[in-house]
C-alpha cells in the first residue's frame, strides 16, 4: 500500500469507530476517494458542520443544535409526566424507534464504575433532580443496561431520588443479564417497558 500520511491517519481514525477495523476503513476510504464529489466532499462538509454546530445539552444530555433550544427538555408544547433515564444517546434512539415510550429522556452519558473516571457530576444526576421538580414529573423510569455498572448507576440514582417521593421504576428483568439497551429488539424493549416494576425507597 502507498504511504500517504493523510490516508494513513484517516484509516486510524475510522478504525476507532464501532464495528470497523482497518480493512473496513480502507474499503470505505477508497469508496469515498473514488467518489470525491458525491461522497467525500459532502461528507467532509457535513462532518465540519456537525463539529461546529452539534453539542450535548447540559440539562438532559441529548444532542442539540448549538443555537437552538433542546427539543427533548425545553419543548413546552408537549407536557409529559415521565422521564426515562438511559446511559447513552444510542439507547434513547433505540427506545424512540420502538415507539413504546412517550415522555422526556435523560441521557447520563455513561455509568458509574470503579474502572473508569466517570464522575457523578458528568452524569447530570443533579440536573435530573432539578428537572423532576421543574417539570412536575410523576415517574422516573430507570432504563440502564443489565450490566454491573448499569445496575450500580440505577441504584445510585434511586438512592439520590429517595427524598423526592416520586415513583421510580426500572425495566423488567426480561432484559438479558449483561445486555445493553441499544442492542435489544423492539419486542424486548416493549415488554420491558410494559412490565417495569416500581422500586421501593
matplotlib code that plots the C-alpha trace (Angstrom):
import matplotlib.pyplot as plt

x = [0.0, 1.2, 2.5, 0.2, 0.1, -3.4, -4.9, -3.0, -4.3, -7.8, -7.6, -6.5, -9.4, -12.1, -10.8, -11.8, -15.5, -17.6, -17.7, -15.0, -11.4, -8.5, -9.8, -13.3, -11.8, -9.7, -12.7, -14.7, -11.9, -11.3, -15.0, -15.0, -11.9, -13.3, -16.5, -15.0, -17.9, -20.8, -19.3, -16.0, -16.8, -20.3, -19.1, -16.3, -18.7, -21.2, -18.6, -17.4, -21.0, -21.6, -18.4, -19.3, -23.0, -24.0, -23.4, -24.6, -27.4, -26.2, -29.6, -30.7, -27.6, -29.1, -27.7, -28.9, -28.1, -25.7, -28.1, -31.5, -33.4, -33.3, -36.3, -36.1, -36.1, -37.2, -40.1, -43.1, -45.7, -45.7, -46.3, -45.0, -45.0, -42.4, -38.6, -36.7, -33.1, -30.7, -26.9, -26.3, -27.9, -27.9, -30.2, -32.5, -32.7, -33.4, -36.3, -37.7, -37.7, -39.8, -42.5, -43.2, -42.3, -43.9, -42.0, -38.8, -35.4, -32.4, -29.1, -26.4, -23.6, -22.1, -22.3, -20.7, -17.8, -14.6, -13.0, -13.4, -13.0, -16.7, -17.8, -21.3, -21.3, -20.7, -23.8, -26.1, -27.8, -28.2, -29.8, -32.2, -33.3, -33.9, -35.9, -38.2, -39.1, -39.3, -41.4, -43.8, -42.6, -44.6, -42.4, -38.7, -38.0, -34.5, -33.6, -29.9, -28.3, -28.4, -24.7, -23.0, -22.2, -25.7, -27.3, -24.9, -25.8, -29.5, -29.2, -27.3, -30.0, -32.7, -30.9, -30.5, -34.2, -35.4, -36.3, -38.4, -41.2, -41.5, -42.5, -39.3, -39.5, -37.0, -37.3, -38.5, -35.7, -36.6, -33.6, -30.7, -28.0, -25.2, -27.4, -27.2, -30.3, -29.2, -28.8, -32.3, -35.0, -38.3, -40.2, -37.9, -38.0, -41.8, -42.1, -39.5, -41.4, -44.8, -43.7, -41.5, -41.5, -41.9, -38.8, -39.3, -37.3]
y = [0.0, 3.5, 5.5, 8.6, 10.2, 11.7, 8.3, 6.5, 9.0, 8.6, 4.8, 5.1, 7.4, 5.4, 2.2, 3.6, 3.6, 0.8, -2.3, -1.1, -2.3, -1.3, -3.4, -1.9, 1.5, 1.1, 0.0, 3.0, 5.4, 4.0, 4.3, 7.9, 8.8, 7.2, 9.3, 12.6, 14.9, 12.6, 11.3, 12.7, 16.4, 16.4, 14.1, 16.5, 19.4, 17.6, 16.5, 20.1, 21.3, 18.6, 19.5, 23.2, 23.1, 19.9, 19.7, 17.8, 19.5, 20.5, 19.8, 16.5, 15.2, 14.6, 16.1, 19.5, 22.2, 24.8, 27.8, 26.1, 25.1, 21.4, 19.5, 16.9, 19.0, 22.5, 21.7, 23.0, 22.1, 18.6, 18.2, 14.8, 13.5, 10.8, 10.8, 7.8, 7.7, 6.0, 5.6, 6.8, 8.6, 5.3, 3.9, 6.9, 6.3, 2.6, 3.3, 6.1, 3.8, 1.3, 4.0, 2.4, 5.4, 8.9, 11.2, 13.0, 11.4, 12.0, 10.8, 10.1, 9.8, 6.8, 4.8, 4.8, 2.4, 1.9, 1.0, 4.4, 8.1, 8.9, 11.4, 11.7, 15.3, 14.2, 12.0, 15.0, 13.5, 16.8, 18.1, 15.1, 16.1, 19.7, 18.6, 16.4, 19.4, 21.9, 19.8, 18.2, 14.7, 11.8, 8.9, 8.2, 5.1, 3.7, 2.1, 1.4, -1.7, -5.0, -4.8, -4.4, -0.8, -0.1, -1.6, 0.3, 3.5, 2.8, 2.1, 5.3, 7.3, 5.5, 6.4, 10.0, 10.4, 9.0, 12.4, 13.4, 10.9, 10.3, 6.9, 5.2, 2.1, 0.1, -2.0, -5.6, -8.2, -9.8, -7.9, -10.3, -10.1, -8.1, -6.8, -3.2, -1.2, -0.2, -3.9, -5.0, -5.7, -3.7, -6.6, -7.0, -3.2, -3.1, -6.0, -4.4, -1.1, -2.6, -4.9, -2.3, -2.6, 0.1, 0.5, 0.9, 3.6]
z = [0.0, -0.8, 2.1, 2.1, 5.5, 5.0, 4.2, 6.9, 9.5, 8.2, 8.4, 12.0, 12.9, 11.1, 12.6, 16.0, 15.1, 16.5, 14.3, 12.0, 11.7, 9.4, 6.4, 6.6, 7.0, 3.9, 1.8, 3.0, 2.2, -1.3, -2.0, -0.9, -2.8, -6.0, -5.5, -4.4, -5.5, -4.5, -1.2, 0.0, -0.4, 1.2, 3.9, 4.8, 4.8, 7.0, 9.5, 9.8, 10.3, 13.0, 14.7, 14.8, 15.5, 17.3, 21.1, 24.1, 26.1, 29.5, 31.1, 29.7, 27.9, 24.4, 21.2, 20.1, 17.7, 19.1, 18.6, 19.1, 22.2, 23.1, 21.7, 24.5, 27.6, 26.6, 24.3, 26.2, 23.6, 25.0, 28.7, 29.7, 33.3, 32.8, 32.4, 31.0, 32.2, 29.8, 29.6, 26.1, 23.2, 21.2, 24.0, 23.6, 19.8, 20.3, 22.6, 20.4, 17.4, 19.3, 19.9, 23.3, 25.4, 25.3, 27.6, 28.3, 28.1, 30.4, 29.0, 31.5, 29.1, 30.8, 34.1, 37.5, 37.7, 39.6, 36.3, 34.7, 35.6, 35.2, 37.8, 39.2, 38.0, 34.4, 34.5, 35.0, 38.1, 39.8, 36.6, 36.7, 40.2, 39.1, 36.0, 38.2, 40.3, 37.5, 35.1, 37.6, 36.8, 38.3, 37.3, 36.6, 34.6, 35.0, 31.7, 32.4, 31.0, 32.9, 33.5, 36.9, 36.0, 34.7, 37.8, 40.1, 38.4, 38.7, 42.4, 43.0, 41.1, 43.1, 46.4, 45.2, 44.5, 47.8, 49.2, 46.2, 46.9, 43.2, 41.6, 40.4, 38.2, 36.3, 33.2, 33.7, 34.1, 30.9, 29.8, 29.3, 32.0, 30.7, 27.9, 26.6, 25.7, 22.2, 21.2, 22.1, 19.6, 19.7, 21.2, 24.1, 24.8, 24.6, 27.0, 29.4, 29.5, 29.9, 32.8, 34.5, 38.3, 40.9, 43.1, 46.8, 48.5]

ax = plt.figure().add_subplot(projection="3d")
ax.plot(x, y, z, "-o")
ax.set_aspect("equal")
plt.show()
